[in-house]
Amino acid sequence: MSAADPLPALLVAVPVVILVCQAGATLFRRFGQPPVVGEIATGILLGPSLLGWLWPEAQHWLFPDAVLPFTSVLGQLGLLSFMFLVGLELDLGALRGHTRIAVAVSQAGMLLPMALGAVLALGMYGQLAPDGVGRLPFVLFIAVAMSITAFPVLARILIDRGLYGTPLGALAMACAAVDDVTAWCLLAVVVALASAGSTMDAATTAGLAVAFAAFMLYAVRPLLARWAARADRANDAVVLVALFSGLSLSALATDAIGVHALFGAFLFGVVTPRGAQRVEVSAARLRAVAVPVLLPLFFVHTGLRTDIEVLAADPVQWLWAGAVLTVAVLGKWGGATGAARSCGRSWREALSIGALMNCRGLTELVVLNIGLELGVIGPELFTMLVLMALITTAITSPAVSRLHPSPSPMKESPDISPVVIGSRS
């Protein structure tokens, strides 16, 4: 392979990553896990934690320096598409009939892990914060990272356990919807603080972000609603191109504002009308490429940044990693369970909601990569948090199975199902 031409190396790396991640997802699914657990694990194994440790020459051959920028860009395109699909899937109509308890559970499931995460961050600031990072952005980022719930993978688990559409499933989805919106808003604030050079810059960034969100909700959304009403008469390719162009331009706008491109893609998904057949079909086609083909490159990109060896070299690092996992589980599972129980739910329902809210999935990886790119967290803490995301996601399905041991098995949903759109998260 010519060093001057990265295409041959890219043509090797991309299919290898796709096939290996699919194999990992299939294997873990046989053990009752959502596919994302296998894909996260596979990404880590292809990185320095295993392949680079056992056979560094093979890792360098598979992922030479010249090809990494291209795999990263392709993975980012998949991630932008995925965030659009997550926004499109987000149905705040699920709150009907559950508003009070959903808000209580989601906020308790965020406030407790955020509080515990802030205390933990204050303790680790001197040892694990990168040089030059302010205490406030670091503490806020760790607090938000501890409070994340993966809305789409939660839906996937509910489907697998035959709980989707039940009162418990509807309540869990409503709680996760509120959690998702709140978490992304808080993360936007953290990004603004970390990216800005001063408090005034951060305030300006936040103000521009709010103005852009209002523009999308009150100006773009009505226009999209009128367009969607006529979209059924348009060619499928035209609708697909329009959606991809819209999410790209929205991502470009938020990137220019300073709150990361992912927020724009997510917001465009939120304001895109659901229900129009052409929109649903085009979204399913976008998913058919983004999820199985492009997203695995993001998992490997994350895996290449995750190095368990940096923890193995120092036992103190493992103590910090244990503290991160403990705070994450106690804060999220405990906070959501306590709130659900205080709202009159049975212990089994409350514990089930807590377990589901503790699921972090791909959403957490997105947040962690943003933090690493901004320099808010370093490689050691990034590795700890990635392992926390993997473990908390992996324990969700067994916990729900234990609490609901006799599910009604459900068949795979069709490709145009809005639930399956985000099933990898």
C-alpha positions in Angstrom: 0.0 0.0 0.0 1.4 3.4 -1.0 2.0 5.8 1.8 1.1 8.6 -0.6 -2.3 7.1 -1.4 -4.4 6.2 1.7 -7.3 4.7 -0.4 -6.0 1.1 -0.5 -5.5 1.2 3.3 -9.0 2.7 3.7 -10.5 -0.1 1.5 -9.0 -2.6 3.9 -9.8 -0.9 7.2 -13.5 -0.1 6.5 -14.7 -3.6 5.6 -12.7 -5.2 8.4 -14.2 -2.8 10.9 -17.7 -3.3 9.6 -17.5 -7.1 9.6 -15.7 -7.4 13.0 -18.2 -5.0 14.7 -21.1 -6.9 13.1 -19.7 -10.2 14.4 -19.3 -8.7 17.9 -22.8 -7.4 17.9 -24.2 -10.8 16.8 -22.2 -12.6 19.4 -23.3 -10.4 22.3 -26.9 -10.5 21.1 -26.8 -14.2 21.6 -26.1 -13.5 25.2 -29.2 -11.2 25.5 -27.2 -8.0 25.1 -28.1 -5.1 22.8 -25.8 -4.9 19.7 -24.1 -1.7 21.0 -22.4 -3.6 23.8 -20.7 -5.9 21.3 -19.8 -3.0 19.1 -18.3 -1.0 21.9 -16.4 -4.1 23.1 -15.1 -4.8 19.6 -14.0 -1.2 19.2 -12.0 -1.5 22.4 -10.5 -4.8 21.4 -9.3 -3.4 18.0 -7.5 -0.6 19.9 -4.3 -0.5 22.0 -6.1 -2.4 24.9 -5.8 -5.7 23.1 -4.8 -5.8 19.4 -2.2 -3.0 19.9 -0.9 -4.8 23.0 -0.8 -8.3 21.5 0.2 -7.5 18.0 1.1 -3.8 17.5 2.3 -4.4 13.9 -1.1 -5.7 12.9 -2.9 -2.7 14.4 -0.5 -0.3 12.7 -1.0 -2.1 9.4 -4.8 -2.1 9.8 -5.0 1.5 11.0 -2.0 3.4 9.6 -1.7 7.1 10.5 -2.5 8.1 7.0 -5.9 6.4 7.1 -7.1 7.5 10.5 -8.3 11.0 9.5 -10.5 9.4 6.8 -12.0 6.7 9.1 -12.6 9.5 11.6 -14.5 11.7 9.1 -16.6 8.7 7.9 -17.4 7.8 11.5 -18.4 11.4 12.2 -20.7 11.4 9.2 -22.3 8.3 10.6 -22.6 9.9 14.0 -24.2 13.0 12.6 -26.7 10.9 10.8 -27.4 8.9 13.9 -27.9 12.0 16.0 -30.4 13.2 13.5 -32.3 9.9 13.7 -32.2 10.0 17.5 -33.8 13.5 17.4 -36.4 12.2 14.9 -37.2 9.3 17.2 -37.6 11.5 20.3 -41.3 11.6 20.8 -42.3 14.0 23.6 -45.9 12.8 23.1 -44.9 9.8 25.2 -45.2 12.2 28.2 -49.0 12.3 27.9 -50.4 10.8 31.1 -46.9 10.5 32.6 -45.7 14.1 32.8 -45.5 14.4 36.6 -43.7 11.1 37.3 -41.6 11.3 34.2 -40.2 14.7 35.1 -39.7 13.6 38.8 -37.9 10.4 37.8 -35.8 11.9 35.1 -34.7 14.9 37.1 -34.0 12.8 40.2 -32.1 10.4 37.9 -30.0 13.3 36.8 -29.7 15.5 39.9 -28.3 12.7 42.1 -25.7 11.4 39.7 -24.7 15.0 38.8 -24.3 15.8 42.5 -22.3 12.7 43.2 -20.3 13.2 40.0 -19.5 16.8 40.9 -18.2 15.6 44.3 -16.1 12.9 42.6 -14.8 15.4 40.1 -13.6 17.8 42.8 -11.7 14.9 44.3 -10.0 13.8 41.0 -9.4 17.3 39.6 -5.9 17.5 40.9 -4.8 14.1 39.6 -6.9 13.4 36.5 -7.8 16.8 35.0 -5.6 17.8 32.0 -3.3 20.8 32.4 -5.0 24.1 31.8 -8.6 22.9 32.3 -10.6 25.0 34.6 -12.2 23.4 37.6 -15.8 24.5 36.6 -15.8 23.0 33.1 -14.2 19.8 34.4 -16.6 19.3 37.3 -19.7 20.1 35.1 -18.6 17.7 32.4 -18.1 14.8 34.8 -21.5 15.6 36.4 -23.2 15.6 33.0 -21.4 12.4 31.9 -22.7 10.6 35.0 -26.3 11.6 34.3 -26.6 10.3 30.7 -29.3 7.8 29.6 -29.2 6.1 26.1 -32.8 6.7 24.9 -32.6 4.4 21.8 -31.0 1.4 23.4 -33.5 1.6 26.2 -36.2 1.2 23.6 -34.4 -1.8 22.1 -34.2 -3.5 25.5 -37.9 -2.9 26.1 -38.7 -4.5 22.7 -36.5 -7.5 23.4 -38.1 -8.0 26.8 -41.7 -7.6 25.4 -42.2 -4.5 27.6 -42.5 -1.9 24.9 -46.0 -0.5 24.8 -46.7 -1.6 28.4 -47.4 1.0 31.1 -43.8 0.4 32.4 -42.4 0.7 28.9 -44.3 3.9 28.2 -43.2 5.4 31.5 -39.5 4.5 31.0 -39.6 6.0 27.5 -41.1 9.2 28.8 -38.5 9.4 31.5 -35.7 8.8 29.0 -37.1 11.5 26.7 -37.0 14.2 29.4 -33.6 13.0 30.4 -32.2 13.2 26.9 -33.4 16.7 26.3 -32.1 17.9 29.6 -28.7 16.2 29.2 -28.1 17.6 25.8 -29.0 21.1 27.0 -26.6 20.8 29.9 -23.9 19.4 27.7 -24.3 22.4 25.3 -23.6 24.7 28.3 -20.5 22.7 29.3 -19.2 22.8 25.7 -19.8 26.6 25.6 -17.8 27.0 28.8 -15.0 24.8 27.7 -14.7 26.3 24.2 -15.0 30.0 25.2 -12.1 32.0 26.2 -14.0 34.0 28.8 -17.3 34.1 30.7 -18.6 36.7 28.2 -17.6 34.4 25.3 -19.4 31.5 27.0 -22.5 33.7 27.5 -22.5 34.8 23.9 -22.2 31.2 22.7 -25.0 30.1 24.9 -27.2 33.0 23.7 -26.5 32.1 20.1 -27.3 28.5 20.7 -30.7 29.4 22.3 -31.5 31.8 19.4 -30.6 29.0 16.9 -32.8 26.5 18.7 -35.7 29.0 18.8 -35.2 29.6 15.1 -35.3 25.9 14.3 -38.4 25.3 16.5 -40.5 28.3 15.4 -39.3 29.0 11.9 -37.8 25.9 10.4 -40.2 23.4 12.0 -43.4 24.9 10.4 -41.6 25.1 7.0 -40.6 21.4 7.3 -44.2 20.5 8.3 -45.5 22.1 5.1 -42.8 20.5 3.0 -43.5 17.1 4.6 -47.1 17.4 3.7 -46.1 17.5 0.1 -43.1 15.1 0.4 -45.2 12.1 -0.4 -45.4 13.3 -4.0 -41.6 13.8 -4.2 -39.0 11.3 -5.4 -37.5 9.2 -2.6 -34.0 10.3 -3.5 -35.0 14.0 -3.3 -36.4 13.6 0.2 -33.3 11.7 1.3 -31.0 14.4 -0.1 -33.1 17.1 1.5 -32.9 15.4 4.9 -29.1 14.8 4.7 -28.5 18.3 3.5 -30.7 19.8 6.3 -28.9 17.9 9.0 -25.5 18.8 7.6 -26.3 22.5 7.4 -27.8 22.5 10.9 -24.7 20.7 12.2 -22.5 23.3 10.4 -24.5 26.1 12.1 -24.0 24.8 15.7 -20.4 24.0 14.9 -19.9 27.7 13.9 -21.7 28.8 17.0 -19.3 26.7 19.2 -21.6 24.0 20.7 -20.5 21.1 18.4 -22.0 19.9 15.2 -23.8 17.0 16.8 -26.2 19.4 18.5 -27.3 20.7 15.2 -27.9 17.3 13.7 -29.9 16.3 16.8 -32.0 19.5 16.7 -32.8 19.1 13.0 -34.1 15.6 13.8 -36.3 17.0 16.6 -37.9 19.6 14.3 -38.3 17.2 11.3 -42.0 16.1 11.2 -42.7 12.4 11.8 -45.5 10.4 10.1 -45.0 11.4 6.4 -44.3 8.1 4.5 -41.5 9.5 2.4 -39.8 11.0 5.4 -40.0 7.7 7.3 -38.7 5.7 4.4 -35.9 8.1 3.7 -34.9 8.1 7.4 -34.9 4.3 7.3 -32.6 4.3 4.3 -30.3 6.8 6.0 -30.2 4.5 9.0 -29.5 1.4 6.8 -26.2 3.0 5.8 -25.3 5.1 8.8 -25.8 2.5 11.5 -24.2 -0.7 10.1 -21.6 0.9 7.8 -20.5 4.2 9.2 -21.1 4.0 13.0 -18.7 1.1 13.5 -15.9 3.4 12.4 -16.9 5.7 15.3 -16.7 2.7 17.7 -13.2 1.9 16.5 -12.2 5.6 16.7 -13.3 5.5 20.3 -11.5 2.1 20.9 -8.2 3.5 19.5 -8.5 6.3 22.1 -9.2 3.8 24.9 -6.1 2.2 26.5 -6.6 0.0 29.5 -2.9 -0.4 29.9 -2.6 3.2 31.2 -4.8 2.0 34.1 -3.0 -1.3 34.6 0.3 0.5 35.2 -1.1 2.2 38.4 -3.4 0.5 40.9 -4.6 3.9 42.0 -6.1 4.4 38.6 -8.2 1.3 39.1 -9.4 2.7 42.4 -10.6 5.8 40.5 -12.2 3.7 37.8 -14.0 1.8 40.6 -15.2 5.0 42.1 -16.4 6.3 38.7 -18.5 3.1 38.2 -19.8 3.1 41.7 -20.9 6.7 41.5 -22.5 6.2 38.1 -24.6 3.2 39.2 -25.6 4.4 42.6 -26.4 7.9 41.3 -28.4 6.9 38.2 -30.0 3.7 39.3 -30.5 4.8 42.8 -31.9 8.2 42.0 -34.4 7.0 39.4 -35.5 4.1 41.6 -36.0 6.3 44.6 -38.0 8.8 42.7 -40.2 6.2 41.0 -40.8 4.5 44.4 -41.7 7.8 46.0 -44.3 8.3 43.2 -46.1 5.2 44.2 -44.6 2.6 41.9 -43.9 -0.9 43.2 -40.3 -1.9 44.0 -40.1 -4.1 40.9 -41.3 -1.3 38.6 -39.1 1.3 40.4 -36.0 -0.9 40.2 -36.7 -1.7 36.5 -37.0 2.0 35.7 -33.8 2.7 37.6 -32.0 -0.1 35.7 -33.2 1.3 32.3 -32.2 4.8 33.2 -28.7 3.5 34.1 -28.2 2.4 30.5 -25.7 4.7 28.7 -24.8 3.1 25.4 -23.5 5.1 22.4 -24.9 8.3 23.8 -22.3 8.3 26.6 -19.5 7.6 24.0 -20.6 10.6 22.1 -20.4 12.8 25.2 -17.0 11.4 26.2 -15.4 11.9 22.8 -16.6 15.5 22.8 -14.9 16.0 26.2 -11.7 14.4 25.0 -11.7 16.5 21.8 -12.2 19.7 23.9 -9.4 18.7 26.3 -11.8 18.7 29.3 -10.8 15.1 30.1 -7.5 13.2 29.5 -6.8 9.7 28.1 -6.9 8.0 31.5 -10.2 9.4 32.6 -11.6 8.9 29.1 -10.7 5.2 29.4 -12.4 4.9 32.8 -15.6 6.5 31.6 -15.7 4.3 28.4 -15.4 1.2 30.6 -18.1 2.6 32.8 -20.4 3.2 29.8 -19.7 -0.4 28.6 -20.4 -2.0 32.0 -23.5 0.0 32.8 -25.0 -0.8 29.4 -24.1 -4.4 29.7 -25.8 -4.9 33.1 -29.1 -3.3 32.0 -30.6 -6.1 30.0 -29.8 -8.8 32.6 -31.2 -6.6 35.4 -34.5 -6.1 33.5 -34.6 -9.8 32.7 -34.2 -10.7 36.3 -37.0 -8.3 37.3 -39.2 -9.4 34.5 -38.3 -13.1 33.9 -41.1 -14.1 31.6 -41.1 -11.6 28.7 -43.3 -12.0 25.6 -40.8 -12.4 22.8 -41.2 -9.9 19.9 -40.0 -10.2 16.4 -37.5 -7.7 14.9 -39.2 -4.5 13.9 -39.3 -3.5 10.2 -36.6 -1.1 9.0 -39.0 1.9 8.9 -39.9 1.5 12.5 -38.9 4.7 14.3 -37.8 2.7 17.4 -35.3 0.7 15.4 -33.8 3.8 13.8 -31.8 4.4 17.0 -31.4 0.8 18.1 -27.6 0.9 18.2 -27.3 3.7 20.7 
